[in-house]
Amino acid sequence: MPASRKVTIADIARHVGMTNITVSRALNRPEMVRPATRERIEQAALELGYVPNAFARGLKRSDSRLIGVVTASLDNPFYAEMIKAISRHAKQHDYAIMLFDTDGDPHLEAMAIETLLSYQAAGLILSPVSDEPDYRPDYLARLRASDIAVVQLDRTLHDSGFSAVVLDNPWAGERVARYLLTHAFPFERRTREDRLLVVAGPEHSRISRERLEGVQTVLGEQGSDISIDVLWGDYTLAPAVEQVLGYLNDHGVPRAIFGLNQLITLGALKALREAGIDRGQLSVVGIDRLPYLDIFDITVPCVVHDGYRAGAQALEQLLVQMRDPQAGPCTLTVRGELVT
């Protein structure tokens, strides 16, 4: 079936040699159809790429004023900042937002994509549950075959071919390393026992790898003997607390801790507090702003990215794709700044 034309119930009926009424019942009122018949029709619908239309039958995609936003976690304040920008800018262009928080669950992510396709959303801003190279969700082929505009935000699907707005992760790692060389590992105080603890996300995550490589590049250029210990985990708070506590118990206090995102850095701070370790014993640095710490007179140097700007750029890029479906994919990079 050509990707340029939507598959209809009539197409499925011809494919299986049944009536339109039988196919319609199987897809919309399956209890009225024998299991064997229903299974055959559902398999044909899957093979042909049929997407049910949740709106009126005559609705055209060009009339849709709906934009879907699918994100892996609303717990991260950085994502909340990006979503706020998307929502505000969408309103200015007379679009409504349908937001899905997949909570890191690939099944929920697939259901969200299916829902947006069925509602014939005009566009999709996607931050997938994983940016690891081997994460190849089944819905990827559906998105490519559809005419929905897609822009990825922060996390990206490997080799997807979609437009994206990403952060300059290598630069962030490099900037943190240069700061640490000056403040945590000054040349006159370096020893062979110097250790930097990097608390990271998943081991094969592009974001974690790029940020870590930025650190390694700078330390390598400086000919540093600083040991880098890496704790692979995820991008949430609780696992970071547990991992850092375990590290402190097994290895003692490192000279510095680098958290690769907001929640990880907060988890490291909590672990230090629970372990009764004075912050003056080591340096803690992170990526992305740690909100409200100033209330408690706590200062943590961070490479801060403008989440609002990133969200706004994603929405503007999506509008470009929606206006011109033939426009080629474009990747925009947002660089942060070190705030001490």
VOPAGU-2260 file (C-alpha; in pm, 1 decimal, decimal comma):
REM VOPAGU-2260
SITE   aa  ch    i         X         Y         Z
SITE  MET   A    0       0,0       0,0       0,0
SITE  PRO   A    1     157,6     338,0     -99,2
SITE  ALA   A    2     269,2     539,4     204,1
SITE  SER   A    3     113,6     854,1      53,1
SITE  ARG   A    4    -243,6     717,5      88,4
SITE  LYS   A    5    -409,8     619,3     412,6
SITE  VAL   A    6    -526,9     261,7     442,1
SITE  THR   A    7    -904,2     234,9     474,0
SITE  ILE   A    8   -1144,8     -28,1     600,7
SITE  ALA   A    9   -1230,4    -102,0     236,2
SITE  ASP   A   10    -862,4    -177,6     167,2
SITE  ILE   A   11    -855,7    -428,0     450,6
SITE  ALA   A   12   -1185,0    -581,1     335,1
SITE  ARG   A   13   -1046,5    -638,8     -14,5
SITE  HIS   A   14    -726,0    -781,6     132,5
SITE  VAL   A   15    -906,3   -1044,3     342,3
SITE  GLY   A   16   -1200,1   -1100,2     103,6
SITE  MET   A   17   -1469,5    -988,0     346,4
SITE  THR   A   18   -1728,2    -711,8     360,2
SITE  ASN   A   19   -1663,1    -361,2     488,1
SITE  ILE   A   20   -1921,0    -418,6     761,5
SITE  THR   A   21   -1740,8    -727,3     892,9
SITE  VAL   A   22   -1406,6    -547,5     899,3
SITE  SER   A   23   -1558,9    -243,2    1068,1
SITE  ARG   A   24   -1716,2    -459,2    1337,0
SITE  ALA   A   25   -1390,8    -648,3    1395,9
SITE  LEU   A   26   -1200,8    -324,3    1449,5
SITE  ASN   A   27   -1463,8    -126,6    1638,9
SITE  ARG   A   28   -1691,8    -386,9    1803,3
SITE  PRO   A   29   -1475,3    -701,0    1821,8
SITE  GLU   A   30   -1718,5    -882,5    2050,7
SITE  MET   A   31   -1955,4    -914,7    1751,1
SITE  VAL   A   32   -1703,2   -1107,8    1538,1
SITE  ARG   A   33   -1577,2   -1463,6    1570,3
SITE  PRO   A   34   -1224,3   -1479,4    1720,7
SITE  ALA   A   35   -1067,2   -1642,5    1415,3
SITE  THR   A   36   -1216,5   -1378,7    1182,7
SITE  ARG   A   37   -1119,1   -1096,9    1416,2
SITE  GLU   A   38    -762,6   -1222,2    1439,1
SITE  ARG   A   39    -731,0   -1244,0    1060,3
SITE  ILE   A   40    -863,3    -888,9    1015,4
SITE  GLU   A   41    -643,0    -743,7    1289,9
SITE  GLN   A   42    -336,1    -908,2    1135,9
SITE  ALA   A   43    -422,6    -762,7     794,7
SITE  ALA   A   44    -473,0    -417,7     947,8
SITE  LEU   A   45    -130,7    -439,6    1107,7
SITE  GLU   A   46      38,1    -553,5     786,8
SITE  LEU   A   47    -125,1    -279,2     578,9
SITE  GLY   A   48     -45,2      -5,8     833,3
SITE  TYR   A   49    -405,3      86,2     908,9
SITE  VAL   A   50    -446,6     374,0    1157,8
SITE  PRO   A   51    -800,1     426,2    1295,9
SITE  ASN   A   52    -928,0     781,0    1278,1
SITE  ALA   A   53   -1048,5     905,8    1614,1
SITE  PHE   A   54   -1198,7    1220,4    1459,9
SITE  ALA   A   55   -1479,3    1255,3    1210,9
SITE  ARG   A   56   -1433,7    1051,6     896,5
SITE  GLY   A   57   -1395,3    1355,8     675,1
SITE  LEU   A   58   -1129,2    1528,0     888,5
SITE  LYS   A   59    -819,2    1620,9     692,0
SITE  ARG   A   60    -476,4    1640,1     851,2
SITE  SER   A   61    -428,8    1995,3     720,7
SITE  ASP   A   62    -720,5    2099,5     943,7
SITE  SER   A   63    -572,2    1947,3    1258,6
SITE  ARG   A   64    -472,2    2195,8    1527,7
SITE  LEU   A   65    -328,5    1930,1    1757,2
SITE  ILE   A   66      38,6    1883,4    1846,2
SITE  GLY   A   67     151,7    1586,3    2050,7
SITE  VAL   A   68     431,4    1604,9    2306,4
SITE  VAL   A   69     569,2    1270,7    2426,8
SITE  THR   A   70     829,5    1284,2    2702,5
SITE  ALA   A   71    1000,1    1019,4    2912,3
SITE  SER   A   72     968,1    1200,1    3246,2
SITE  LEU   A   73     796,9    1505,3    3387,8
SITE  ASP   A   74     991,5    1458,2    3711,7
SITE  ASN   A   75    1288,5    1634,6    3556,6
SITE  PRO   A   76    1253,8    2013,5    3602,8
SITE  PHE   A   77    1445,6    2069,7    3279,2
SITE  TYR   A   78    1176,7    1888,3    3081,3
SITE  ALA   A   79     902,8    2086,6    3254,4
SITE  GLU   A   80    1076,4    2405,4    3141,3
SITE  MET   A   81    1089,4    2286,4    2779,2
SITE  ILE   A   82     724,8    2178,0    2782,7
SITE  LYS   A   83     618,4    2516,3    2918,6
SITE  ALA   A   84     782,6    2684,8    2619,2
SITE  ILE   A   85     623,4    2440,7    2373,6
SITE  SER   A   86     278,6    2497,9    2519,2
SITE  ARG   A   87     305,5    2876,8    2520,6
SITE  HIS   A   88     438,3    2900,5    2166,9
SITE  ALA   A   89     182,2    2651,1    2036,6
SITE  LYS   A   90     -99,2    2867,7    2174,7
SITE  GLN   A   91      41,9    3166,5    1989,4
SITE  HIS   A   92       3,2    2968,7    1666,1
SITE  ASP   A   93    -345,7    2843,8    1756,0
SITE  TYR   A   94    -241,7    2483,8    1827,0
SITE  ALA   A   95    -348,6    2269,7    2120,7
SITE  ILE   A   96    -106,8    2038,7    2302,6
SITE  MET   A   97    -171,1    1675,6    2392,8
SITE  LEU   A   98      94,0    1577,5    2648,1
SITE  PHE   A   99     204,5    1222,1    2731,7
SITE  ASP   A  100     439,9    1134,6    3017,8
SITE  THR   A  101     560,1     781,2    2941,3
SITE  ASP   A  102     746,2     751,1    3273,3
SITE  GLY   A  103    1029,5     573,4    3092,1
SITE  ASP   A  104     803,0     287,5    2975,6
SITE  PRO   A  105     845,4     183,1    2607,4
SITE  HIS   A  106     492,8      33,9    2603,2
SITE  LEU   A  107     337,5     361,6    2718,1
SITE  GLU   A  108     546,7     544,1    2461,1
SITE  ALA   A  109     417,3     319,8    2181,4
SITE  MET   A  110      59,2     372,2    2300,5
SITE  ALA   A  111     111,0     749,5    2302,1
SITE  ILE   A  112     238,2     743,8    1942,9
SITE  GLU   A  113     -54,0     526,0    1835,4
SITE  THR   A  114    -300,0     764,1    2000,1
SITE  LEU   A  115    -152,9    1067,7    1826,4
SITE  LEU   A  116    -158,3     891,9    1489,9
SITE  SER   A  117    -520,0     790,7    1542,0
SITE  TYR   A  118    -612,4    1149,3    1628,5
SITE  GLN   A  119    -427,2    1264,2    1319,2
SITE  ALA   A  120    -212,9    1512,5    1509,0
SITE  ALA   A  121     -46,3    1769,1    1289,3
SITE  GLY   A  122     290,0    1727,9    1457,8
SITE  LEU   A  123     484,1    1544,8    1725,8
SITE  ILE   A  124     762,7    1657,2    1958,9
SITE  LEU   A  125     926,2    1343,4    2093,6
SITE  SER   A  126    1174,6    1282,1    2372,9
SITE  PRO   A  127    1196,9     902,2    2370,3
SITE  VAL   A  128    1248,9     676,6    2672,0
SITE  SER   A  129    1597,6     585,7    2549,0
SITE  ASP   A  130    1867,6     728,8    2325,5
SITE  GLU   A  131    2072,1     408,1    2318,2
SITE  PRO   A  132    2170,0     291,4    1966,4
SITE  ASP   A  133    1991,9     -43,2    1999,1
SITE  TYR   A  134    1658,4     112,3    2099,1
SITE  ARG   A  135    1457,4      71,4    1779,5
SITE  PRO   A  136    1087,3      91,0    1869,6
SITE  ASP   A  137     834,0     -64,5    1633,9
SITE  TYR   A  138     649,4     265,8    1598,1
SITE  LEU   A  139     947,9     419,5    1417,8
SITE  ALA   A  140     842,1     266,9    1086,5
SITE  ARG   A  141     484,7     390,4    1142,0
SITE  LEU   A  142     605,2     746,5    1197,5
SITE  ARG   A  143     820,5     736,9     886,0
SITE  ALA   A  144     532,7     603,6     675,4
SITE  SER   A  145     287,5     864,5     805,2
SITE  ASP   A  146     276,4    1230,9     710,6
SITE  ILE   A  147     298,0    1360,1    1068,8
SITE  ALA   A  148     578,2    1612,3    1128,1
SITE  VAL   A  149     827,0    1495,5    1392,7
SITE  VAL   A  150    1091,4    1683,1    1591,5
SITE  GLN   A  151    1297,8    1511,4    1860,5
SITE  LEU   A  152    1395,3    1701,6    2173,6
SITE  ASP   A  153    1705,2    1631,2    2385,6
SITE  ARG   A  154    1695,9    1251,8    2349,8
SITE  THR   A  155    1693,9    1117,1    1995,6
SITE  LEU   A  156    1631,2     783,1    1828,9
SITE  HIS   A  157    1946,2     653,7    1663,8
SITE  ASP   A  158    1957,8     721,2    1289,0
SITE  SER   A  159    1587,1     810,9    1276,7
SITE  GLY   A  160    1614,6    1079,0    1010,2
SITE  PHE   A  161    1386,8    1318,4    1202,4
SITE  SER   A  162    1468,2    1678,3    1290,5
SITE  ALA   A  163    1595,7    1741,2    1641,4
SITE  VAL   A  164    1689,1    1999,0    1902,9
SITE  VAL   A  165    1972,9    1865,1    2116,4
SITE  LEU   A  166    2214,2    1993,4    2380,0
SITE  ASP   A  167    2586,9    2037,7    2323,2
SITE  ASN   A  168    2675,8    1748,2    2551,2
SITE  PRO   A  169    3048,6    1716,7    2469,0
SITE  TRP   A  170    3099,9    2086,9    2536,9
SITE  ALA   A  171    2916,7    2057,6    2870,7
SITE  GLY   A  172    3149,9    1776,1    2978,1
SITE  GLU   A  173    3454,8    1971,0    2863,9
SITE  ARG   A  174    3344,7    2283,3    3051,6
SITE  VAL   A  175    3290,7    2089,1    3373,9
SITE  ALA   A  176    3633,7    1925,1    3340,2
SITE  ARG   A  177    3808,6    2259,6    3296,0
SITE  TYR   A  178    3631,2    2393,7    3602,1
SITE  LEU   A  179    3735,3    2090,1    3807,4
SITE  LEU   A  180    4097,5    2116,8    3698,3
SITE  THR   A  181    4106,2    2469,7    3834,8
SITE  HIS   A  182    3898,4    2432,8    4150,9
SITE  ALA   A  183    3898,2    2066,2    4259,7
SITE  PHE   A  184    4225,0    1942,6    4110,0
SITE  PRO   A  185    4462,8    2241,5    4097,2
SITE  PHE   A  186    4804,0    2134,0    3973,2
SITE  GLU   A  187    4985,3    2206,1    4298,0
SITE  ARG   A  188    4747,5    1982,6    4496,2
SITE  ARG   A  189    4723,0    1680,8    4264,5
SITE  THR   A  190    4816,5    1336,7    4388,4
SITE  ARG   A  191    4816,2     985,5    4245,1
SITE  GLU   A  192    4509,2     910,3    4457,1
SITE  ASP   A  193    4293,7    1182,8    4298,2
SITE  ARG   A  194    3954,2    1045,4    4195,3
SITE  LEU   A  195    3662,1    1197,0    4008,2
SITE  LEU   A  196    3329,7    1018,9    4048,6
SITE  VAL   A  197    3097,6    1057,1    3749,5
SITE  VAL   A  198    2737,3     957,6    3822,9
SITE  ALA   A  199    2583,4     887,5    3483,6
SITE  GLY   A  200    2270,6     767,1    3309,2
SITE  PRO   A  201    2247,0     437,3    3115,2
SITE  GLU   A  202    2581,9     302,7    2996,6
SITE  HIS   A  203    2495,2     320,5    2626,6
SITE  SER   A  204    2303,2     648,5    2639,3
SITE  ARG   A  205    2430,3     895,2    2379,2
SITE  ILE   A  206    2388,6    1184,9    2621,6
SITE  SER   A  207    2585,2    1018,0    2902,2
SITE  ARG   A  208    2855,6     900,6    2664,7
SITE  GLU   A  209    2902,3    1244,2    2508,3
SITE  ARG   A  210    2921,1    1421,9    2844,4
SITE  LEU   A  211    3169,2    1168,2    2977,4
SITE  GLU   A  212    3378,9    1189,5    2660,1
SITE  GLY   A  213    3395,1    1566,7    2705,7
SITE  VAL   A  214    3548,5    1516,2    3049,7
SITE  GLN   A  215    3789,8    1251,3    2925,0
SITE  THR   A  216    3901,4    1469,9    2633,1
SITE  VAL   A  217    4001,3    1761,7    2854,1
SITE  LEU   A  218    4174,3    1547,5    3117,1
SITE  GLY   A  219    4359,5    1363,9    2840,8
SITE  GLU   A  220    4474,6    1688,4    2679,5
SITE  GLN   A  221    4608,8    1804,6    3015,6
SITE  GLY   A  222    4798,9    1480,3    3068,5
SITE  SER   A  223    4615,4    1434,0    3396,3
SITE  ASP   A  224    4650,3    1121,6    3610,8
SITE  ILE   A  225    4310,5    1178,8    3771,6
SITE  SER   A  226    4117,3     851,7    3793,9
SITE  ILE   A  227    3760,9     861,7    3664,8
SITE  ASP   A  228    3516,3     625,4    3831,7
SITE  VAL   A  229    3180,4     595,1    3654,1
SITE  LEU   A  230    2853,5     480,1    3806,6
SITE  TRP   A  231    2611,8     384,8    3527,3
SITE  GLY   A  232    2245,1     404,9    3620,7
SITE  ASP   A  233    1953,1     612,5    3497,7
SITE  TYR   A  234    1855,8     978,0    3500,9
SITE  THR   A  235    1648,1     977,0    3820,2
SITE  LEU   A  236    1715,9    1068,1    4182,4
SITE  ALA   A  237    1660,7     754,1    4391,0
SITE  PRO   A  238    1907,5     524,2    4207,3
SITE  ALA   A  239    2172,4     798,1    4224,1
SITE  VAL   A  240    2132,9     818,6    4602,4
SITE  GLU   A  241    2173,9     441,8    4640,1
SITE  GLN   A  242    2469,3     419,4    4401,9
SITE  VAL   A  243    2662,6     707,7    4555,7
SITE  LEU   A  244    2604,2     576,4    4907,5
SITE  GLY   A  245    2740,7     240,4    4797,2
SITE  TYR   A  246    3043,4     401,7    4637,1
SITE  LEU   A  247    3121,7     610,8    4944,9
SITE  ASN   A  248    3098,1     302,3    5162,2
SITE  ASP   A  249    3327,8      96,5    4938,0
SITE  HIS   A  250    3577,9     356,6    4818,6
SITE  GLY   A  251    3558,5     654,5    5051,6
SITE  VAL   A  252    3522,5    1018,6    4950,5
SITE  PRO   A  253    3646,9    1119,7    4602,5
SITE  ARG   A  254    3792,0    1462,8    4535,0
SITE  ALA   A  255    3489,3    1555,4    4321,6
SITE  ILE   A  256    3151,1    1426,8    4203,9
SITE  PHE   A  257    3003,8    1512,3    3865,2
SITE  GLY   A  258    2629,7    1445,2    3820,3
SITE  LEU   A  259    2525,3    1420,1    3456,5
SITE  ASN   A  260    2181,0    1576,1    3507,4
SITE  GLN   A  261    1974,2    1761,1    3766,7
SITE  LEU   A  262    1819,4    1464,3    3940,5
SITE  ILE   A  263    2145,8    1271,1    3952,4
SITE  THR   A  264    2325,8    1566,4    4110,3
SITE  LEU   A  265    2049,9    1608,9    4367,7
SITE  GLY   A  266    2077,0    1237,8    4441,5
SITE  ALA   A  267    2451,4    1273,6    4499,7
SITE  LEU   A  268    2392,5    1563,8    4738,7
SITE  LYS   A  269    2137,3    1361,1    4929,9
SITE  ALA   A  270    2377,1    1067,1    4953,3
SITE  LEU   A  271    2650,3    1291,7    5095,5
SITE  ARG   A  272    2408,1    1422,5    5355,9
SITE  GLU   A  273    2289,8    1074,7    5454,4
SITE  ALA   A  274    2651,6     958,9    5482,4
SITE  GLY   A  275    2733,0    1255,1    5709,3
SITE  ILE   A  276    2999,4    1388,4    5472,6
SITE  ASP   A  277    3077,5    1759,8    5490,7
SITE  ARG   A  278    3044,1    1930,4    5152,4
SITE  GLY   A  279    3374,7    2101,0    5224,4
SITE  GLN   A  280    3554,4    1769,2    5175,5
SITE  LEU   A  281    3490,7    1757,7    4801,5
SITE  SER   A  282    3354,7    1943,3    4501,1
SITE  VAL   A  283    3014,5    1866,7    4348,5
SITE  VAL   A  284    2929,9    1985,4    3997,6
SITE  GLY   A  285    2639,0    1908,8    3768,4
SITE  ILE   A  286    2457,6    1974,1    3443,7
SITE  ASP   A  287    2144,1    2187,8    3438,2
SITE  ARG   A  288    2018,4    2420,7    3705,4
SITE  LEU   A  289    1932,0    2288,7    4051,7
SITE  PRO   A  290    1617,2    2483,4    4145,1
SITE  TYR   A  291    1566,4    2636,8    4489,6
SITE  LEU   A  292    1903,7    2533,7    4635,8
SITE  ASP   A  293    1979,6    2899,7    4699,3
SITE  ILE   A  294    1701,1    2900,2    4958,8
SITE  PHE   A  295    1924,4    2676,8    5170,3
SITE  ASP   A  296    2243,4    2871,1    5088,7
SITE  ILE   A  297    2374,1    2577,0    4885,6
SITE  THR   A  298    2577,7    2653,6    4576,4
SITE  VAL   A  299    2658,4    2388,6    4316,4
SITE  PRO   A  300    2839,3    2490,6    3996,0
SITE  CYS   A  301    2640,6    2369,6    3694,6
SITE  VAL   A  302    2647,1    2392,1    3318,5
SITE  VAL   A  303    2304,1    2543,8    3265,4
SITE  HIS   A  304    2105,5    2497,1    2943,9
SITE  ASP   A  305    1816,6    2723,0    2852,5
SITE  GLY   A  306    1531,9    2472,1    2856,2
SITE  TYR   A  307    1276,3    2732,5    2756,5
SITE  ARG   A  308    1480,6    2820,4    2449,2
SITE  ALA   A  309    1521,8    2452,9    2357,3
SITE  GLY   A  310    1146,1    2394,5    2381,1
SITE  ALA   A  311    1067,9    2703,9    2176,1
SITE  GLN   A  312    1314,6    2599,1    1906,2
SITE  ALA   A  313    1159,8    2253,3    1890,2
SITE  LEU   A  314     814,5    2403,4    1836,1
SITE  GLU   A  315     940,0    2645,6    1571,0
SITE  GLN   A  316    1121,3    2363,9    1389,7
SITE  LEU   A  317     802,5    2156,4    1401,6
SITE  LEU   A  318     603,4    2441,9    1246,9
SITE  VAL   A  319     856,0    2454,1     961,9
SITE  GLN   A  320     809,1    2080,8     900,0
SITE  MET   A  321     430,3    2116,0     913,2
SITE  ARG   A  322     425,6    2403,5     666,8
SITE  ASP   A  323     663,0    2228,6     427,6
SITE  PRO   A  324     649,5    1846,6     450,0
SITE  GLN   A  325     930,6    1830,0     193,3
SITE  ALA   A  326    1171,7    2025,3     412,5
SITE  GLY   A  327    1477,2    1819,7     499,0
SITE  PRO   A  328    1559,7    1722,9     858,3
SITE  CYS   A  329    1745,2    1979,8    1063,8
SITE  THR   A  330    1933,6    1946,0    1392,6
SITE  LEU   A  331    1973,5    2249,4    1617,4
SITE  THR   A  332    2219,8    2245,0    1908,0
SITE  VAL   A  333    2177,0    2439,7    2230,8
SITE  ARG   A  334    2496,4    2519,0    2422,2
SITE  GLY   A  335    2486,5    2584,0    2794,4
SITE  GLU   A  336    2694,0    2809,4    3016,1
SITE  LEU   A  337    2875,7    2741,6    3340,9
SITE  VAL   A  338    2708,9    2904,4    3639,1
SITE  THR   A  339    2907,0    2896,5    3964,8
